[in-house]
């Protein structure tokens, strides 16, 4: 997995692919606020201009000529506990903000426009004013462990930010999502699932395996490089909650000449375990090794699955290599 602070391995709560939206700003003259939460990395296109100036793949305000600062409010796609952010200034060189700060509110019903620019309550500062560097990542830890629905990114005094990544844990209301034994996708990122580790992530998009919806193309999945020696590839997913698995879906959508020949799934009960701890955990076979087909949704349930009891993590094994677009792990919450 990627090097850097541990929080970058958590879900991006603000990503547009999970419903994140930039809903308000005081100024996006040069580049629109919607760019802030794009899933894709920022691009730079030399020589591309708009009627307002240089085209930039980010949010950019005009040059401020009066006191104050600029701001943009992001509605998180998933209410959650923020562990850290990446205020990414890629390609903003002479026009990035010198500093930023971040405030948050927890308002699931939405935030009224009259509160957008209010100083102080109901906004809570979760990142004090911090210096930024241009044309790169600014990985900043957040200590407050309360859940939030909206963030307000303030930049000082003005300028451009390519992307705002908000890394954290999804706050799931299980009484609403899975009442009275209801079966849900425990692996879904919307339900707190997390793509935790893998033998190889050479191709595809990190975490795509548990994203909402079906894959849009072959790049929207988990794919390993071509294996040239013995062995097989694997990916570990932490479930959003410990549960009893009742049905599994392995989707090879868009993978035609590069889908795995076979797959199996193991489960383990190790809530809160680190990635290193999981490598030595006791895994039980949930779905025995089975043939796969190209570009197809494969469903397994009933006697096809071994009754191994409650699990907190699953490991998808693919033989010998290849690509899988989505993994769904449907189950009910384990009784505690």
C-alpha positions in Angstrom: 0.0 0.0 0.0 1.0 3.6 -0.4 3.6 5.1 2.0 2.8 8.1 4.1 0.6 8.8 7.1 -1.6 5.8 8.1 -4.7 7.9 7.5 -4.3 7.9 3.7 -5.3 4.3 3.7 -8.8 5.2 5.0 -11.8 6.1 2.9 -12.0 9.5 1.1 -15.2 10.7 2.7 -15.4 13.7 0.3 -14.9 11.9 -3.0 -17.5 12.6 -5.7 -17.7 8.9 -6.3 -19.3 8.4 -2.9 -21.5 11.4 -3.2 -19.2 14.2 -2.0 -20.1 17.7 -3.3 -18.7 21.2 -3.1 -21.9 23.1 -2.3 -20.9 26.7 -1.7 -18.0 29.1 -2.0 -17.5 32.8 -1.8 -15.4 32.8 -5.1 -14.5 30.3 -7.8 -13.8 32.9 -10.6 -11.0 31.0 -12.3 -11.9 27.3 -11.6 -15.1 25.8 -10.3 -15.5 24.4 -6.7 -16.8 21.1 -8.1 -13.2 20.1 -9.1 -12.2 19.9 -5.4 -13.8 16.5 -4.9 -13.2 14.8 -8.3 -12.0 11.3 -7.8 -9.4 11.5 -10.6 -6.0 13.1 -9.9 -5.6 16.7 -11.1 -4.5 17.3 -14.7 -2.5 20.1 -16.3 -3.0 21.0 -19.9 -0.4 23.5 -21.2 -1.9 26.2 -23.4 -5.5 25.6 -22.4 -7.3 28.8 -21.5 -10.9 29.9 -20.8 -12.4 33.3 -21.2 -11.4 34.1 -17.6 -7.8 32.9 -17.8 -5.7 29.7 -17.6 -7.7 26.5 -17.3 -6.9 24.8 -14.0 -8.2 21.5 -12.7 -9.1 22.6 -9.2 -10.9 25.4 -7.3 -9.3 28.8 -7.8 -10.5 32.2 -6.6 -9.5 35.6 -8.1 -6.7 37.7 -6.6 -8.0 39.3 -3.4 -7.7 43.1 -3.2 -9.5 43.5 0.1 -8.9 42.0 3.6 -10.2 38.6 4.4 -9.9 35.1 2.9 -11.7 32.7 0.6 -13.6 29.5 1.5 -15.4 26.5 0.1 -17.9 24.2 1.8 -17.8 20.4 1.0 -20.7 18.2 1.9 -19.2 14.8 2.6 -20.5 11.8 0.6 -20.4 9.7 3.8 -20.8 11.2 7.3 -17.7 10.2 9.2 -14.8 10.7 11.6 -12.0 12.6 9.9 -8.4 11.3 10.6 -6.6 13.5 8.1 -6.8 15.5 4.9 -4.8 16.2 1.8 -5.0 19.8 0.6 -3.6 19.0 -2.8 -2.2 22.0 -4.6 -0.9 20.1 -7.7 -0.1 22.4 -10.6 -0.7 25.6 -8.5 2.7 27.1 -8.4 2.5 30.9 -8.2 -1.1 30.9 -7.3 -1.6 28.5 -4.3 -2.7 29.8 -0.9 -0.1 30.4 1.7 -2.2 28.8 4.5 -5.4 27.0 5.1 -7.7 26.0 7.9 -10.7 23.6 8.1 -13.9 23.8 10.1 -16.7 21.2 10.4 -20.3 20.8 11.3 -22.5 17.7 11.8 -25.8 18.5 10.1 -27.2 15.4 8.4 -30.4 17.4 7.3 -28.2 19.9 5.5 -26.7 23.3 6.3 -28.6 26.5 5.6 -27.1 29.1 3.3 -27.3 31.7 6.2 -24.6 29.6 8.0 -22.2 29.2 5.1 -20.0 32.2 6.0 -20.7 32.4 9.8 -17.6 32.7 12.0 -17.6 30.4 15.1 -20.6 28.2 16.1 -22.0 26.0 14.7 -18.6 25.6 13.0 -15.9 23.7 14.9 -12.2 24.2 13.9 -10.6 20.8 13.3 -7.5 22.1 11.6 -5.9 25.3 12.7 -4.4 27.7 10.2 -1.5 25.8 8.6 1.1 26.7 6.0 0.8 25.1 2.6 3.3 24.2 -0.1 2.5 24.6 -3.7 2.3 22.1 -6.5 2.0 19.0 -4.3 0.3 17.2 -1.4 -0.3 18.7 2.0 -1.1 15.8 4.3 -2.4 17.1 7.5 -3.6 15.1 10.5 -6.9 15.8 12.4 -7.2 14.8 16.0 -10.9 15.5 16.7 -12.8 12.2 16.6 -16.3 13.4 16.3 -18.4 12.6 13.1 -19.1 15.4 10.6 -21.2 15.9 7.5 -19.7 19.1 6.1 -16.3 20.8 6.0 -15.4 24.4 5.3 -11.9 24.8 3.7 -10.6 28.3 4.2 -7.6 29.5 2.2 -5.5 32.5 3.1 -5.8 34.9 1.4 -6.8 33.4 -2.0 -5.6 31.1 -4.7 -6.1 27.6 -6.0 -6.4 24.1 -4.5 -6.6 21.1 -6.9 -8.2 18.5 -4.6 -9.4 18.1 -1.1 -9.2 14.5 0.2 -10.8 13.8 3.5 -9.7 10.5 4.9 -11.6 8.9 7.7 -14.0 6.3 9.0 -17.6 6.1 7.9 -20.1 6.7 10.8 -22.7 4.0 10.1 -26.1 4.0 11.8 -26.5 0.3 11.9 -29.9 0.4 13.6 -31.1 2.1 10.4 -29.0 0.4 7.8 -29.4 -3.2 9.1 -32.3 -3.5 11.5 -33.4 -6.9 12.9 -31.0 -9.1 10.9 -31.4 -7.4 7.6 -28.8 -8.6 5.0 -26.6 -5.8 3.7 -23.3 -5.5 1.8 -20.9 -5.5 4.8 -17.9 -4.8 2.5 -19.4 -1.7 0.8 -17.5 1.5 1.4 -20.8 3.2 2.2 -21.2 0.7 5.1 -17.7 1.3 6.5 -15.9 -1.4 4.5 -12.2 -0.7 3.7 -9.8 -2.1 1.1 -7.1 -2.8 3.5 -4.2 -4.6 1.8 -3.3 -6.5 -1.4 -0.5 -8.5 -2.8 -0.4 -6.3 -5.9 -2.2 -3.1 -7.0 -0.3 -2.4 -10.2 -3.4 -1.5 -12.2 -6.8 -0.2 -11.5 -8.0 2.2 -8.8 -7.2 1.8 -5.1 -10.4 0.8 -3.2 -12.5 0.4 -6.3 -13.3 -3.2 -5.4 -15.9 -2.0 -2.8 -17.1 1.2 -4.4 -20.9 1.8 -5.2 -22.3 0.6 -8.5 -20.8 -1.5 -11.2 -17.4 -0.6 -12.7 -17.5 2.0 -15.5 -14.5 0.6 -17.3 -11.5 -1.8 -16.9 -9.6 0.8 -14.9 -12.4 1.0 -12.3 -11.4 -2.2 -10.4 -8.6 -4.1 -8.8 -6.1 -5.6 -11.2 -2.7 -7.1 -10.6 0.3 -7.3 -13.0 0.9 -10.5 -14.9 2.3 -13.1 -12.6 5.6 -14.7 -13.9 6.2 -17.1 -11.1 4.3 -19.4 -8.8 1.7 -18.3 -6.4 -1.5 -16.2 -6.6 -2.7 -12.7 -5.7 -5.0 -11.6 -2.9 -6.8 -8.6 -1.5 -8.0 -8.1 2.1 -11.2 -6.1 2.9 -12.2 -5.1 6.4 -15.9 -5.3 6.8 -17.9 -2.3 8.1 -19.1 -4.5 10.9 -18.6 -8.1 12.1 -21.2 -10.3 10.5 -22.4 -13.6 9.3 -21.9 -13.9 5.5 -24.9 -15.2 3.5 -24.1 -14.3 -0.1 -21.0 -13.2 -2.1 -20.7 -11.5 -5.4 -17.5 -11.4 -7.5 -17.9 -9.2 -10.5 -15.4 -9.4 -13.4 -17.2 -6.7 -15.4 -15.0 -5.3 -18.2 -12.3 -7.9 -17.5 -12.3 -10.1 -20.6 -8.8 -11.2 -21.5 -7.4 -10.6 -18.0 -10.0 -12.0 -15.5 -8.7 -14.5 -12.9 -9.1 -18.1 -13.9 -10.3 -19.0 -10.4 -11.1 -17.4 -7.0 -11.6 -18.3 -3.4 -12.6 -16.3 -0.3 -11.4 -16.7 3.3 -12.7 -15.0 6.4 -11.3 -14.3 9.8 -12.5 -12.8 13.1 -10.0 -10.2 14.2 -11.8 -6.9 14.8 -9.4 -4.0 14.8 -6.4 -6.0 13.7 -3.6 -4.2 11.9 -2.5 -5.3 8.4 0.6 -7.0 9.8 -1.5 -8.9 12.3 -3.9 -10.1 9.6 -1.1 -11.8 7.7 -0.6 -14.2 10.7 -4.3 -14.4 11.6 -6.3 -17.7 11.4 -8.2 -17.6 8.2 -11.1 -20.0 7.3 -12.3 -21.0 3.9 -15.6 -19.3 3.2 -15.8 -19.9 -0.6 -13.7 -22.8 -1.9 -11.6 -22.2 -5.1 -14.1 -21.9 -8.0 -13.9 -21.1 -11.7 -14.7 -17.6 -12.9 -15.8 -16.2 -16.3 -15.0 -13.1 -18.2 -17.1 -9.9 -17.8 -19.7 -11.5 -15.5 -21.3 -11.2 -12.1 -20.8 -14.4 -10.1 -23.1 -15.1 -7.1 -22.4 -17.6 -4.4 -24.8 -18.5 -1.5 -26.2 -21.4 0.5 -24.3 -24.6 0.3 -21.7 -23.0 -1.9 -20.4 -21.2 1.2 -18.9 -22.8 4.3 -20.6 -22.0 7.6 -17.5 -20.4 9.3 -19.4 -18.1 11.7 -18.8 -14.4 12.3 -16.0 -12.6 10.4 -14.6 -9.1 10.5 -12.4 -9.4 7.4 -12.4 -11.3 4.1 -9.6 -12.2 1.8 -10.2 -12.5 -1.9 -7.7 -14.9 -3.5 -7.4 -14.9 -7.3 -5.6 -17.6 -9.3 -3.1 -16.9 -10.6 -3.6 -13.1 -11.2 -5.9 -10.7 -13.1 -8.7 -8.2 -12.4 -11.9 -8.1 -10.4 -14.1 -5.0 -10.6 -16.3 -5.4 -7.5 -16.6 -7.6 -4.4 -19.9 -7.7 -2.5 -20.1 -9.5 0.9 -23.8 -9.7 1.9 -24.5 -10.6 5.5 -26.2 -9.8 8.7 -24.7 -8.2 11.8 -23.2 -10.7 14.3 -24.9 -10.8 17.6 -22.8 -9.3 20.4 
